[in-house]
């Protein structure tokens, strides 16, 4: 069976190219059951599967998938259809995977485990996946879990070696550890980086600005230090609310990041609870595509610029020290706090 893998997950995987899907582990042609020729072909077919899907999914990737299954208690997943049976990229492929073909082998292209009751620690063998474009693991919304004590271990360093990544979504997994400034440069094709809802610490890598990111979400973490320039203008959405440790208990102050005024394509800007200080630059009005603006729970002061000509749908401003909010701006928004 041949075909093409679907683009996963709607708008946020924009840019993920379709790849040829090759469901291998099945020999072409007709099997003749009579004579030596038939018996030889049957023997070859059996040998293909005994030796680990020769000509099918990469043996290295199969081993990494099996490791993931056991490390995250695959027997207790809400969905584990076909896992550990047959070829992961075969006609009865394993739940959560889509595949592409290259060099006579099949490779995992998208790996999605969304609210699937994972537990344990994420393994550190992601560099086994040489063609992986999308990795999406999310435990948000788990039923009856003590979320404050639930986590999936440490951020896997092997992910830095997956240069084919275009979308990395590790949301609400409560991963610990730091992000390597040099390591993130191993993602030259990364457009979406969603790490919201973790326990990541240390500085936010300033090298993120060198990636072709369109969507960046680092909110609700425990980062420390300064808020660096994170983009030279290509971002469409930026979520940093609650990104730093101690924001509720008197953490480090940060000046308003003036570099966000150069994000000409941005439609969502969430900068709540970052202990931002100072005034908002007047050239924020240049963000002609801005629809959602969150600046809550900061220490911003002065006058809010006239934003009446922007296509704003929602604005969150509460718990700041603004001295003036333009009246016309108030009437332009469907939601204003």
Number of C-alpha atoms within 10 A of each C-alpha: 10 11 11 14 18 15 17 17 11 7 8 15 18 15 15 20 12 13 17 16 23 24 24 23 23 16 12 8 6 8 14 13 12 8 8 10 12 14 14 14 16 14 11 13 16 11 13 16 16 10 9 17 23 18 18 24 26 24 18 14 20 22 14 18 23 13 16 20 20 14 16 18 14 21 13 13 16 13 17 16 13 13 19 14 10 16 25 30 29 21 15 14 18 20 16 17 18 26 25 23 23 12 7 13 19 29 28 24 25 23 19 18 20 19 17 20 21 26 19 15 18 22 21 16 19 21 19 20 23 18 20 23 22 26 20 18 20 22 24 16 13 13 10 6 11 9 15 7 7 15 21 20 17 18 22 19 18 14 21 18 19 19 20 18 27 24 26 20 20 22 22 24 26 27 25 18 18 19 19 16 14 12 15 21 19 17 23 16 18 25 23 25 21 19 24 25 23 23 24 26 19 15 18 24 21 17 17 22 17 14 20 19 26 21 21 21 20 23 25 22 23 23 24 17 15 15 21 16 16 21 22 17 18 18 25 18 20 24 21 21 24 24 28 29 21 16 18 12 7 9 14 15 16 17 16 20 17 13 14 21 17 17 23 18 16 23 19 20 22 21 24 23 23 29 26 24 17 15 18 20 15 13 14 21 16 15 20 17 17 24 17 19 19 21 22 22 22 23 21 23 16 14 16 19 17 17 23 16 13 18 16 22 14 17 20 17 19 15 15 17 17 16 10 11 15 13 10 12 17 16 11 17 19 10 13 17 12
